Amino acid sequence: MKIIIWTGLALSLLCLGGCNNLKYQVGGTVTGLSGSGLVLEDNDGNNLGVTGNGTFTFGTGVKNGDVYSVTVATEPSNPTQTCTVYNGSGTIDKAAVTHIIVTCTQAGQFAWVANQTSNGISAYAIDSTTGFLTQVAGSPFAANGSTPTGIAVDPNGQYVYTANNGSNTVGVYSIDPTTGALSQIGAPVATQSGPVALTVDPSDSYLYVANQASNDVSAYSIASGALTEISGSPFAVGAGPIALRTDPGSNYLYVANYSDGTVTVLAIDPSTGALTSISGSPFGAGAGAASIAIDPTGTYAYVANNGAATISAFTITLDSGALAPISGSPFSTGSDAESIAVDPAGAHIYAADATAANEIAAYTIYPSSGALTSTGPSVGAGALPIFVTIDPAGTFAYVANGNSNDVSVYSISTGTGLLTAIAGSPFAAASGPRSIAIH
């Protein structure tokens, strides 16, 4: 009897014309799921029930060279949620697909405000029907670092993070799911110099911190809320990074650099969270680039240029993350916009015009081009409205007024996008409210 030993070369030759029959798994991560009954479907008609947050994989693989496509077949209920798939389609290229992101949202339940002057975090329960804010028992909660300026909540609503500008740290807090109260987790985590803003990526895997004084971004992996700095961190960006956002698919990180009026774009390694500057980065914006927003489809990016009283608008190149100016950009705001936010429908953008007007302006986004036009008259806010955010359902806008120490709340008119102050607004905060996170 002869024994034949196949070498690696021989095996590879055998694969010529035959290895395309190999099948590769398709999967990703679900975040924000609190309801029941979510069902995903692939383009072969295979259904996959998802019962909780975390990774998922379809049982049936896809051949190399074939197209895959994942969609939501059934939305969650009890509570009712809307789930959106990102990175959901493509062609198999000799590797499993693991970076599909399914993000589930519902009306905001809680809001947390970083109060930089009083070194605390105000916490509120949100009435999902009226937008009314009720302070949580024990609020404001003491920060575990000095001068908390930035605040973020993870997509699963389990943890709150603060950028402590005065102590060069990140604070970590667990959230009571019933009350919204905060409890500190461990010691604050060191950053570089002057952390001012932070964001959690949509897969709930990584936290990124803009360090304004050291001109870089600190990056951390997340495990049960705890942070571990990623190899290679911090990553260099432009001068004076002050705001940052990922695209909805967690493929790129966009950083607004205040001092040089640019946007740095960094590719995110989905396996490690490490950052790599893309070709052409940084991209020019305007004087005093102070805030950045990405539309919910990941098609457009907007930058508030505080020093130029404009909003720069860009299309995002799908395959590279690069920014290309939209015709007519930059668009005049008439005053020095400090912060901008896009509603979850991608129909309107809101600007906190802090320095000049103490008002909130609304703009309509043309879906075919991403260009902006005024939605209607601005509405009054408190003194120094420095941060604006929209609740996940797109029903209310929340604004931190830095000098009047309160939060203004507005209902958003369906269709028109116009703002109307709700009954009871503004709501008292502690001293120096600087940013808001909602879940």
Residue, then its C-alpha position, 0 to 999 in steps of 0.5 A: m500500500k502506498i502512502i501519499i503525503w500531500t504538500g501545501l503546494a499540491l493542496s493549493l493546486l487542487c483548490l484551483g477551480g474547486c475552492n470557490n465551493l468553500k463557505y464562509q460564515v456571515g455575522g456581526t454584533v447587535t447593540g441596544l437591544s432591549g425588546s424581544g422578537l428581533v429576527l435577522e434574515d440573509n438573502d438566501g431566506n435564512n432567519l436568525g432570531v436574536t435574543g440579546n446584545g452581542t455577536f451573532t452568526f448565521g448557521t448557513g455560510v456563503k460561498n467565496g465570490d457570492v453576494y451576502s445581504v443581511t436585513v431585519a425581518t422582524e423588529p423587536s417589541n415590548p418595548t418597540q424598537t427600530c433596528t438598523v443594519y450597517n455593513g450588511s451587504g457585500t461579496i465574500d472574499k475568502a474570509a468570514v464576515t464579522h463586522i456587520i453592525v445591527t443598532c437598535t434604538q428606542a425613545g430616550q429613557f435617561a439623560w446625563v449632563a457633564n457639569q464642568t464647573s461643579n465637577g458633577i454629573s446631573a442625571y434625569a429620567i425622560d418622559s418619552t411622551t413629553g420630553f420632560l426631565t425629572q432629576v434622578a434621586g442622588s443627582p448630581f453625582a460626584a465626578n471621579g475626576s476634575t472638570p468633566t467636559g465630555i460625556a458618552v453612554d455606551p450603545n447598550g445603556q450600561y455605562v457612562y464615560t466622562a472626559n475629565n479635562g482637568s485631571n487628564t482622565v476618563g471616569v467610568y460609571s455603571i448605570d442603574p437600569t431602573t433609575g438611571a443613577l450612576s455608580q463609579i467603577g474603579a479608578p479613573v483611567a489616564t488619558q493624554s493632555g486635555p481630554v475634552a470629548l469622547t465617543v463609544d463606537p457602535s459595536d460597543s467595543y472601543l472608546y475614543v477620547a479627543n485630547q485637545a492639548s496633546n493633539d491626539v486621540s486615546a483609544y481603549s478596548i471595552a470589557s464589562g465597562a472597564l477600559t484597556e488602552i489599545s496598542g499604539s494609543p495615543f494616535a496623532v491627529g490635527a491641532g486642538p482636537i475637540a470633537l469626534r464621531t464614528d460612522p454608523g458602521s464603525n469603520y472610520l473615526y472623524v475628528a474635528n481639529y479646532s486649532d487648524g480647522t481640519v478633520t482627521v479621518l482614521a480607519i478603525d481596525p475592527s479586530t483591535g480598535a487601532l486607528t490608521s490615518i486614511s489617504g488625504s487626511p486631514f481634510g479642510a473644514g473652516a476656522g474653529a472646527a468645533s463640532i462634527a456630526i455624521d448622518p445616520t446613513g453614513t453618507y454625509a458629514y457636517v462640521a460646525n466652524n465656530g470661528a467662521a460662523t459656518i457649517s462645512a458639509f461633505t459627502i463620505t466616500l463609501d470605500s475609503g471614508a474620505l471627505a469631499p465638499i458638497s456644492g455650496s459648502p460651507f453654509s452660513t449660520g449667521s452666528d458662531a455655532e458651537s455644536i451640531a446634531v443630526d436627527p435620526a431620520g437624517a432630515h434636519i441638522y440643529a446648531a447651538d449658536a452659542t457665542a452670538a445669538n443664544e439660539i438654536a437654529a434648524y436646517t433641512i438636509y437635501p437627501s439627494s445632495g446633503a446640502l443645507t437650507s434654513t428650516g425656519p426661525s431660530v428658537g431661544a435658548g439659555a445663556l451660552p447654549i454650548f451642546v445640542t443632542i437629539d433623543p434616539a427617537g428623533t422626538f426631542a432636542y436637548v441643549a446644555n446652556g453653559n452660563s445659565n446652568d440649565v438644559s433647554v428641551y424642545s419638541i421636534s415637529t414631524g415633517t417640518g423639523l421646527l423646534t418648540a420649547i416644551a412645558g417646564s423648559p429649561f430644567a436646572a442642572a449644576s454649574g457649568p453644564r457642558s455636554i449631554a448623553i442620552h439613552 
